[in-house]
Amino acid sequence: MFALIDCLVYCLASMSGTILRIAISSIAVSSPGSLWFTTTSSLLENIIGTALISISLVLARHSPRRFDYALQTGLCGSFTTYGTMTTVAVSQFLFGLQPTPSWGGFMNMLFEMLVNITLSHTVGFRGGKRIVTLAMRTRKLGAPLRRYFNPVLITLPLILGVIVAVFWSFSNNWTLDTFSKQRVYGVLFSPVGSIIRATLSKYLNTKPRCAVAYPGTLIANIVGTFIGSVNGGYVYLNGPYKSVILGALDLGVGGTMSTVSTYVKEVNAITALQEVSEASESMGLEVRGPGEESVEVYIGIMSGLTICASIVGFLVGGWRVP
């Protein structure tokens, strides 16, 4: 019974994260007929999502485990999306500045991804952690943290936000045209991508040999980016909102499989392990930890493979060099 309830809560959290992402993307679109969401959309989603997961990590010991899992992996993982960020960035390389791929477009692509990840980590993840820490110090909280940060009080504003997002996203589209169907089906498909990502993380990220690298998240981001880019290539060839299924798979499955919040959390975990290892060495203790360049290597592998997956996805979707 509890397993069924946990599954339902997780699915609802995944759908809620997708709805919030739709709402922010709808606001950030430059015009109703725009082909690409602006970079601001993906950046805002990632900063808010990583801030939420950072806050939930601090408060994890004071809330039920199922609540933490649903919030971190379900809602935050579906709210932030690595696939959309990479697809938008790669589109700048392929046909953003010039009709054909160019060196300027390539540099613009790398710059957009670097800014997105950096701000998600510094402003979102670290900012969320510092907000909670400052609140604890201001109130001089110790053990009774839950008295002030009750999970129910955190959940209620999120639920209200989701309700507002639903009406904002769908209020003018009750006729269910192609774009509306993409969003509705995308929300319904979102638990599928989120569950696949959670399963990959469970069986691949927890292996002892994967203490530094996180292959589960890597695979999820690669596949999610590929799905989004296939839709991007199709849209480039045929125009926006032509395929309900591709759009729904991009928004629901691809968008929730790929995640920035979990990725940033993992980068932060590797950094923390490095600091512990360095502190132990300074004390004369031999503690095995990640190397000095582990974070850079992980970021490089993630960025390189997802960019390749995105380019292949565009080609599969129908994009060709003019």
C-alpha positions, 0 to 999 in steps of 0.5 A: 500500500505504501509503495503504491502511495509513494509511486503516486506521489512521485508521479504527481511530483514529476507532473508538477515539475513539468507543468511549472516548466511549461508555465515558465517557458510560456512566459519566456517565449519571445512570440507565439510563433517563436521556434525556440524558447529563449535562453532565459527560460531554461536558465530560470528553470534551472536556477529555481530547481537547483535552489529547491533541491539544495534547500531540500537537502538541508532539510532532509533529516527533518522531513519524511523520506518519501517527501524528499525523494518526490521533491528532489528526484520527481519535482526538481528533476522534472522542473530542470532539464539538461536536454532543453538547455543543450538543444537551444545551445546547439541550435545556436551553433547549427543555425543561430548566427549563420545559415550554416555551422560556424566557429562563432556559433560554436563559441556561442553554444559553449558560452550559453551552456557554461553560463547556464550550469555556472549560474545554476550551481552558484546562484541556485544550489549554493544560494538555496543552501545559504538562504536556509543557513541564514534563516537557521542562524537568524532564528538561532535554530538548532535541532527543532528546525522542523518547527519552522520548516515543516514539509507541509508548509513547503508543499502547500505553496508548491501545490498552489503554484502548480494550480496557477501554472495549470490555468496560466498554461492552458487557459487560452488553449482549451480547444486543444490545438496541436500545441495544447495537445503537446503540452497535455500529453507531455505532462501525462508522459512526464512520469515515464521519463522521470521513472527511467531517470530514477531507475538509472540513478538507482542501479548505476550511480550507487555502485562503489566504482561510480563514487566519483562518476555518475553514469546513470545521470550521464545516460539519462541526460544523453538520451533526454537531449537526443529526444529533444533534438530529434524534435528540434530537427523535425521542427526546423524542417517542418515548422513548429507544432506539427507533430503532437507525439514528437512534441509530447515526447520532447516535453514529457519524456526527454525533458524529465529524463534529462536534469540539471538539478541532480547533475549540479548536486553531483558536481557539488558532491564531487567537490565536497569529496575533494575538499575532504580528501585534501583536508585529510592529506593535510593531516597526514591521513590517507583517504582515497578521494577524487582527483583534483580534476575530477569535476572538470572531467565530469563536466567535460564528459557530460557536455561533450557527449550531450552536444554530440547526442544533440547534433545527431538528434537534429540530423535524425529529426530531419535537419540538413546543412543548407 
